[in-house]
Every structure is written in C-alpha cells, then in structure tokens.
Amino acid sequence: MAGRTAQAAVCIVRVEPQPGHLLISVTTNRSLNRELYSASVEPTRKYSDPEAALQAVADFLHSFRT
C-alpha cells in the first residue's frame, strides 16, 4: 500500500421509536483518509423494517471488500 492513503468510512444507524413501528435512519459516509476529509456523503435512507436496515448496513460493509 505504499503511496496510498488508508480509506476510512462511517455508518450511522439512528433508531426512533414511533407509535406502532420504528423509524430507522442509515447514513453512510465514505472518505479518502482516516480524518474523514473529502468525504462523500450518501443520502440518508429511512426504514421501518429492521431487517432492511441491517441489510443496508451489511451492503455498505461488503462494499469495502476487494
């Protein structure tokens, strides 16, 4: 990895209990370096199904496989 900056990213999962369901927000943020400068913020995705929210997080994590 000589000459390459290590990649870092953030995934935020926010859960808000609502009457009768959950509101789950998933926000992902990719960056070119560990200080999270030059970050590419993707739109926040909202879910009421926990399995769908978990799948979004898993997809984000799997996107880093090479």
Order of alpha helices (4+ residues) and beta strands (2+ residues): beta-beta-beta-beta-alpha
